[in-house]
């Protein structure tokens, strides 16, 4: 049985005319467990942001350290500043504490009920009520299967469209119906969260009447992707470096013309070039038998870095799945959506083909390091070997 792991992601809308979001998502990975908290502060703007930030950070830290939910709620009530206008310290929350096998617990206080997506269909969780210091907190024991997605949200989701496109807002059954119809196999947690927030933004006609946040966590198989870019400095050790690259588990990607020629020679085959130009700004891909994806080097990586910046922006609502067939889009789908870990093999040899061009080894290294940093923000395990 393939090893399982958890991936999580979220997307968020600020209430119109507000610079700060009144919702906050915090997550901690500790050993085999992931703890994720979505908190929604009372009101909007700065006060709500402070309330939700304190709540999410306190809860996430305490729950990750296996402290009881009773102590967590008591700590929050004693810690939150009291609103001068309403006279209360108030933030709703959803807390997921789960291991890589999908076993764990969900706690909810006044947020819309979480939705479990299993086999492309939504279902409810069995919840039990707990009374803690006069507050009703709901608990659900979790036993998720591979490819299950657990979705939590702030009330901006079910308020979407009130008085605008809808009379009574977007109720939870409609949310579930939308997910049933639009969640596709293989979608990442981040892609599902962005999909739901995107339709909420449409219902708000682009001017959200409330802070709106969706966070999702998915149980999925691990997939390692090894990516080689650039030939090694010592040409006499080409075969050694390539053998090490090919020995890695998972999918293999080669970026750069020289790298492609070296790998093809090692595999006793040749590089076949594609003559399709799906994107005029991205060089065409190639094909090497035994390699999953072959692309051009620096120009493709530069576009990939741009795509990664958009992908990690929780306020960017462009789809997180990539359907275009240019090299950068194919790489983005593989690294951002499919991979759980990425291993870079970076050759530091100076490419003679770049002489006289504004491309040097420093630029390539900076591209790889920036991309690696963004992949880590996506929750990927990243390793870099310099040859």
Secondary structure, DSSP 4 states (H G I P E B T S, - for coil): ---EEEEEEEEEEPPTT-SS-SEEEEEEEETTEEEEEEEEESSSHHHHHHHHHHHHHHHHHHHHTT--HHHHHHHHHHHSPPPTTT----EEEEEEEEETTSEEEEEEEBSPPPEEEETTEEEPPP-EEEEETTEEEEEEEEE--TT-EEEEE-TTTTTTTBTTTBSS---HHHHHHHHHHH--TT--HHHHHHHHHHHHHHHTTTS-SS-EEEEEEEEEE--EEEEEES--S-GGGHHHHHHHHHTSSSEEEEESHHHHHHHHHHTT--PEEP---SSTTSPPPEE-TT-SEEE-SHHHHHHHHHHHHHHH-TT--S-SS----SHHHHHHIIIIII-SEEEEEE--PPPGGGTTSS--HHHHHHHHHHHHHHHHHTT-EEEEEE-
